Every structure is written in C-alpha cells, then in structure tokens.
Amino acid sequence: MSNVSYYTEEGLQKLKDELQELKTKGRSDIAKQIAEARDKGDLSENAEYDAAKDAQGLLELKISKLEAVVGNARILDESSVDTSKVSVMCKVKIKNKKNGMAVEYTLVSEEEADLKQNKISIQSPIGKGLLGKKVGEVAVVKAPAGDIDFEVLEISI
C-alpha cells in the first residue's frame, strides 16, 4: 500500500534534510552514547546501555518511517493545481458562518502543516471538510464542540 503525499519543493527538501541529519549526526550521537555506556562495565545491569539501545531503536524506526514518506513523496506543480475547487496546495479564504470571522489557510500534507504559517493538513477536520468545495459552498466541519459551518470565499494558489 503506497501512501503518496504531495509536497512543495521546499517541504520535501526539509524532509530530506531531516532524514540526512538523522542518518549522519543522529546515528553518530547514538553510537557514542552506546560506546560510553559499554565502557562503564557489566552490560546486564547497565541502565545507560539499555537506554542508549532503546534510543537507537527509536531512531532507526524514525529513519525508516521518514524514508518511506520521502519515497512516496511527489512534488506538486503549482501550475497544475485546479483552483475551481479546494484541493491540496490551495489557499482558501473561509468565513465562519456563526461569528463571521474570515481566515485564510493553505491546505498541505500532514508533514508540512504549520498553524503559525496558516498551513493546515488535508487530514485535519477543517481540511477534510473543505476538500472538493467550490467558492460559495458551505463546508460543515465536525468539531468536538459541535458542527461548524465555513463558507468558502475564495480559492487561490
């Protein structure tokens, strides 16, 4: 099962840089921790050694997952994005029907989501609710506090 995800060039490069950092510096740091712990004597009662081996396992798991993500990543050409309806990589201006507040979000893959930059995941409740909507349509988003209605005001790149 391949989970193809779409990224901006910048977002994919960030993932590749993180993967390279983990493979080089991360592995090197863990190897040093294991060597230092091993030098402290009996491995059967050495909590530092066990902790370092656990950390190594977690690091390798993270590397493995990141390799899978990068392997299934595709760069989305912004010129091919259809702005007639909400899709990944679109900027969407929405208005909360209840309080009239308008916000603009860019829909991105889960790994690129950053609320401080108004980038929300297409996997988030708002992202899922907006996908496929056109200007003027209302998206009903299921939230813990109840359903929220958002009107799509504009779609752009």
N, C-alpha and C positions, 0 to 999 in steps of 0.2 A: 504494500500500500504506500503510494508516494503522496506526501502532503506538499504539493507545490505551493509556494508562497511568493508573492510579488513584492519587490523592494525597489526603492530608489537606488541609484548608483551609490550615493553617499551611505545609505543604510546598509547595503550589502558590504561595502568596504569596511564599515565599522565592525560588522560581524567577523569578517575575515581577519581584521587586525586583532580582535579579541581572541580568536582562535589561535593565531600565531603567538600571541603573548602567553596564552595558557600552555601551548606546546613547548615553548622555549623557557621562559622565565619561571612559569608555574611548575613545570616538571623539575627544573633545576633546584628550585627552592625546596620542594618536597624531598628530593634526593639528599639534599644537605641535612634536612631535619631527620631523615631516617638514619643517615650515617652518624650524626651526633648522638642520636638515641642508642644506636647499636654500640657505640663506644662506651656507653655507661654500664655495660655489663650484661648480666643474665637477662635474656630476652623473654623468658617465661613470666617474669614478674616486672616487666618494664612497661609502665603505662604510657610513657612518652613514645616508645616504639609503636605500641598499638595505636595510639592516636595518630602518629605520622602515617602509618599504613592505612588507617581509615581515611585520612585526608587524601592520600594518594588514590585510593579507590574512588572517592568522590570527584577528584579532579579528572580522572580518566573517564568517568561517567559523563561529566560536563563536556569534556572534549568530544566524546563520542556523539552526544546529542547535538552539539554545535556543528560537528562535521556533517551530520545528517541534514540539519537545517540549511547549511551552506550548499550542500549537494543538491537539494531540492529547490533552491532559490532561483528566481528568474528576475531579471531587471525589467521593469515595466517602462516601456517607451511612452512618455507623456503625450506625444503626438497621437498615439493610438487610443487614448482614453476617451470614451464616449461621454460627453457632458450632458446628454439629453436625460440621463438618469443617474442616480447616485451609485458609484462603484468605487473600488479601491483606487487610491491616489487622487480622488476628487476632493476639492474644497467645497464644503456645504455650509451655507448660511441657513440656520434654522431658528424658529421662534417658538418659544414655549407658549402654547395657547392659553395656559392658565394665568401666568403672570406677565406675559407679553415680552419677556426678556429674549433678546436675539443673541446668538453666539455663532461663531464660525469655527468649524472643525475640518481637519484633513483626515480622511479615512486611510489608514495604513495597516500593514501587517502587525501582528501582535508584538513582535520583537522591536518594531520601530515606534510603538506607541509611547507618547510622552505628553502628558496632560499640560505640563508647563508651556509646551510649544503648540498647544491645541491640536495635537495629533492623537486621535483615538483609534483603537483597534477595531477592525471589522468584526472581531469576535465579541466585542463588548455589547451590552444590551442596546445602547444607543446605535452603535454601528450596525448591528443586525437589523434593528428596526428601520434604519434609513436606507439600507441596500435596496436598489431597484426602484426607489421612489423618484418621482419627477417633480419639477417645480410646481408648487401649488397643492401638491398632495400632502396628506397628514399621515405621519408615522406614529403609531401607538407603541410606546416603549414600556415594557413591563419592568417596574422598579419595585424594590421592597416596600416602599410607601404607597404603592398602587400604580395604576397606569398613568403615563404622562403623554400628552399629545404634543407633537412637534410638527409645525408646518415648515415645509421646505421652501425657503425664499429664493435662493439662487444656488446654482451649481457651476463651479469653475475649476480650472487647473491651478 
